[in-house]
């Protein structure tokens, strides 16, 4: 089974255009009809979004003069899953031991 991941290149693309503050994007996005708070833009820049509207994606591409492929790189993060053999991953039952006091003590 393949596990997919995403490399989010927004910060790198901003740097190549001398944009080093996440707040620089706020007015540029607003000019394109995308109203996000400074906090939302910070999260957008610093971590890969789980969901991204097409309007926001289009605005970012316009601002940065790039394509969606420049912003998002899909990667395979895990190409194999170990086969499970019979009993693999099964925790053996707990055995309780009783300690007895020697007789006559």
Secondary structure, 3 states (H helix, E strand, C coil): CCEEEEEECHHHHHHHCCCCCCCHHHHHHHHCCCCCCHHHHHHHHHCCCCCCCHHHHHHHHHHHCCCHHHHEEEEEEECCCCCCCCCCCCCCCCCCCCCCCCCCC
